[in-house]
């Protein structure tokens, strides 16, 4: 039994001792308070009760001293999160988040699931949230080709992977983020377009770092702030962010999410949007595909 580590054990340890002490004291000063010299049974019971009360008080004192004087065990290096629990863990982290940094090559899952939850939480609480999204630079064909190659053995709901599809995924993520934050002025989202590639994704809050793989069904690793690895993950993200080209997607006007409803004015809005991000402007056909991608189910959960 480790009192210094487990709040659950501490709570029940002191609660049980407190209840036992209360019962013994009540018994001692009610039923056993009228002991007489010739009542040897009551005298014996009174003595036993006194000893038990002393033992309870001693246990409480020793337990409290153990908690405050005995060195606590080091926090576990990491926790394993089952693949079926990853979505729930991320949703729970969104409830009180004020900062969120994510490293994801296409940022599809983040902008489809996590970002809307963060925006809803911010609006409900009247809080401000800053989000940093590190993803692949859509103007780097070699990175996109490497990404597509690494995803080529993953069964996709929407066909095979290619550099063109990877580029459209990143472009769609930026547009999706702008649409979700359009009516949330206290929510800021920045995209860091990275010149390098990686495999493991990272979700980083002020309390935990969650590392996930690229394949559906893989477990994740969770590092809490007390872990010796939390700060290295934070430092790693911060320094890699400095190498990124940072843009802030903003959209002041709504656009239809059905590509069949796109009119000329919508294409103009989209072209101006991508021009403001200083990335190579997608063609009209690519813009249709980007809009079609907005509500498409992701492949990552």
C-alpha positions in Angstrom: 0.0 0.0 0.0 1.6 3.2 -1.2 0.0 6.2 0.6 2.3 8.7 -0.9 1.5 7.8 -4.5 -2.2 6.9 -4.6 -4.9 9.5 -3.7 -7.5 6.7 -3.8 -5.7 4.7 -1.1 -5.1 7.7 1.0 -8.7 8.7 0.9 -10.0 5.3 2.0 -7.2 4.7 4.5 -8.0 7.9 6.5 -11.8 7.5 6.0 -11.8 4.0 7.4 -9.6 5.0 10.4 -11.8 8.0 11.1 -15.0 6.0 11.0 -13.5 3.3 13.2 -12.2 5.9 15.7 -15.6 7.6 15.8 -17.4 4.3 16.5 -15.0 3.4 19.3 -15.1 6.8 20.9 -18.9 6.8 20.8 -19.0 3.3 22.3 -16.5 4.2 25.0 -18.4 7.2 26.3 -21.9 5.7 26.1 -22.2 2.0 26.7 -18.9 1.6 28.5 -18.8 4.8 30.6 -20.7 3.4 33.6 -18.1 0.7 34.5 -18.0 -0.2 38.1 -15.3 -1.9 40.2 -17.2 -5.2 40.4 -18.0 -5.2 36.7 -14.9 -6.9 35.4 -16.3 -7.6 32.0 -17.1 -3.9 31.4 -13.7 -2.9 32.8 -12.0 -5.3 30.4 -14.0 -4.0 27.5 -13.2 -0.4 28.4 -9.5 -1.2 28.5 -9.7 -2.9 25.1 -11.6 0.1 23.7 -9.1 2.5 25.1 -6.2 0.6 23.5 -8.1 0.4 20.1 -8.7 4.2 20.2 -5.0 4.8 20.9 -4.1 2.4 18.0 -6.4 4.3 15.6 -4.9 7.6 16.6 -1.4 6.2 16.2 -2.2 4.9 12.8 -3.5 8.3 11.7 -0.4 10.0 12.9 1.9 7.5 11.4 0.0 7.6 8.1 0.2 11.4 7.9 3.9 11.4 8.7 4.5 8.8 6.0 2.8 10.9 3.4 4.7 14.1 4.3 8.1 12.7 5.2 8.6 9.7 3.0 9.8 10.6 -0.5 7.3 10.0 -3.3 8.0 7.5 -6.1 8.9 9.0 -9.4 6.0 9.5 -11.8 5.7 6.7 -14.4 7.7 7.5 -17.6 4.6 6.9 -19.8 1.2 5.4 -20.0 -0.1 3.2 -22.8 -3.4 4.3 -24.3 -5.4 1.6 -26.0 -6.3 2.4 -29.6 -10.0 2.3 -28.8 -9.5 4.9 -26.0 -7.4 7.4 -28.0 -10.4 9.4 -29.2 -11.9 9.5 -25.7 -8.6 10.7 -24.2 -8.3 13.5 -26.8 -11.9 14.5 -26.2 -11.3 14.7 -22.4 -8.2 16.8 -22.9 -10.2 19.3 -25.0 -12.6 20.2 -22.1 -10.2 22.6 -20.3 -7.5 23.2 -22.8 -6.1 26.7 -23.4 -3.2 25.7 -25.6 -2.8 22.8 -28.1 0.1 22.0 -30.3 -0.1 19.1 -32.8 2.4 17.6 -35.2 0.6 15.8 -37.9 1.6 15.4 -41.5 -1.8 16.1 -43.0 -3.6 17.4 -39.9 -6.7 15.6 -41.2 -7.9 14.1 -37.9 -7.0 17.2 -35.9 -9.0 19.6 -38.1 -11.9 17.1 -38.5 -12.3 16.0 -34.9 -10.0 17.7 -32.3 -10.2 21.3 -33.5 -14.1 21.4 -33.6 -14.1 20.0 -30.1 -11.6 22.7 -28.9 -13.7 25.4 -30.5 -16.9 24.2 -28.9 -15.2 24.0 -25.5 -13.8 27.5 -25.9 -17.2 29.0 -26.9 -18.9 27.1 -24.0 -16.4 28.3 -21.4 -15.9 31.8 -22.9 -12.2 31.0 -23.0 -9.4 31.7 -25.5 -7.4 28.9 -27.0 -4.2 29.0 -29.1 -3.5 26.1 -31.4 -0.3 25.4 -33.4 -0.5 22.9 -36.2 2.7 21.6 -37.6 2.1 19.8 -40.9 3.9 19.2 -44.2 4.5 22.1 -46.5 2.2 21.5 -49.5 4.7 23.2 -51.8 7.3 20.5 -51.1 6.7 17.7 -53.6 9.4 15.4 -52.2 7.9 15.5 -48.7 4.4 14.8 -50.1 5.7 11.9 -52.1 7.4 10.5 -49.0 4.2 10.9 -47.0 2.2 9.2 -49.8 4.7 6.3 -49.9 4.5 5.8 -46.1 0.7 5.6 -46.3 0.5 3.4 -49.4 0.2 0.2 -47.4 -2.7 1.6 -45.4 -6.2 0.7 -46.6 -7.9 3.9 -47.4 -11.6 4.7 -47.7 -11.1 7.0 -50.6 -8.5 5.3 -52.8 -4.8 5.1 -53.1 -2.3 7.7 -51.8 -0.3 10.0 -54.0 1.6 13.2 -53.6 -1.3 15.1 -55.2 -3.7 13.6 -52.7 -1.3 14.4 -49.8 -1.1 18.1 -51.0 -4.9 18.4 -51.2 -5.2 16.9 -47.7 -3.0 19.6 -46.2 -4.8 22.3 -48.2 -8.2 20.9 -47.0 -7.0 20.9 -43.4 -6.1 24.6 -43.6 -9.5 25.5 -45.1 -11.3 23.3 -42.6 -9.5 25.1 -39.7 -10.4 28.5 -41.1 -14.1 27.5 -41.4 -14.3 26.1 -37.9 -12.7 29.2 -36.3 -14.5 31.8 -38.5 -17.0 32.6 -35.7 -14.7 32.0 -32.8 -12.7 35.2 -32.4 -10.9 34.1 -29.2 -9.6 30.9 -30.9 -6.4 31.3 -32.9 -4.9 28.6 -35.1 -1.5 28.8 -36.8 -0.1 26.3 -39.3 3.6 25.7 -39.3 4.5 24.3 -42.8 7.4 22.0 -42.1 10.4 21.4 -44.4 10.8 17.9 -42.9 8.8 14.7 -42.4 8.1 12.4 -39.6 6.0 9.3 -38.8 4.7 9.6 -35.2 2.1 12.2 -34.6 2.2 14.4 -31.4 -0.7 16.1 -29.5 0.7 18.4 -26.9 -1.2 20.4 -24.2 0.1 22.1 -21.1 -0.5 18.9 -19.2 0.3 15.9 -21.4 2.0 14.8 -24.6 0.2 12.1 -26.6 2.2 10.2 -29.2 0.3 8.2 -31.8 1.3 6.1 -34.8 0.1 6.3 -38.4 -1.7 3.0 -38.5 -5.3 2.4 -37.4 -5.4 0.1 -34.4 -2.1 1.1 -32.9 -1.9 2.1 -29.2 -0.6 5.5 -28.2 1.8 6.7 -25.5 0.8 9.4 -23.0 3.5 11.4 -21.1 2.1 13.5 -18.3 3.7 16.8 -17.2 5.4 15.0 -14.3 7.2 12.6 -16.6 10.8 13.2 -17.4 10.0 13.0 -21.1 7.3 15.7 -21.2 9.6 18.7 -21.4 11.8 17.1 -24.1 8.7 16.6 -26.3 7.7 20.2 -25.6 11.2 21.5 -26.4 11.3 19.4 -29.5 8.1 20.8 -30.8 9.1 24.4 -30.0 12.5 24.1 -31.8 11.0 22.4 -34.9 8.3 25.1 -35.0 11.0 27.7 -35.5 12.0 26.0 -38.8 8.4 26.1 -40.1 6.8 28.7 -42.4 4.0 29.9 -40.2 0.7 31.0 -41.7 -2.7 31.8 -40.1 -5.7 30.6 -42.1 -8.5 33.1 -42.0 -11.8 33.1 -43.8 -14.4 35.9 -43.3 -17.1 34.5 -45.7 -18.8 31.1 -45.7 -18.5 28.7 -48.6 -20.7 25.7 -49.4 -19.3 22.3 -48.4 -20.9 20.7 -51.5 -18.6 21.1 -54.5 -21.7 21.1 -56.8 -22.8 24.4 -55.2 -19.6 26.2 -55.8 -20.2 29.4 -57.8 -17.7 31.9 -59.3 -17.7 34.0 -56.2 -16.8 31.0 -54.1 -13.9 30.1 -56.3 -12.7 33.7 -56.0 -12.9 33.5 -52.1 -11.0 30.2 -52.1 -8.3 31.5 -54.5 -7.8 34.6 -52.3 -7.7 32.4 -49.3 -4.8 30.3 -50.6 -3.0 33.3 -52.0 -3.0 34.9 -48.5 -1.3 31.8 -47.2 1.4 32.2 -49.9 1.2 28.7 -51.2 0.8 27.6 -54.8 -2.8 28.3 -55.7 -4.8 25.0 -56.4 -6.6 24.7 -59.7 -10.4 25.0 -60.0 -10.7 21.3 -60.2 -8.4 20.9 -57.1 -10.5 23.4 -55.3 -13.6 21.3 -56.0 -11.8 18.2 -54.6 -10.6 20.2 -51.5 -14.2 21.2 -50.8 -15.3 17.6 -51.3 -12.7 16.5 -48.8 -13.9 18.8 -46.1 -16.7 16.4 -44.9 -15.0 13.2 -45.9 -14.5 10.5 -43.3 -10.8 10.3 -42.2 -8.7 7.2 -42.2 -7.1 7.6 -38.8 -9.4 6.2 -36.2 
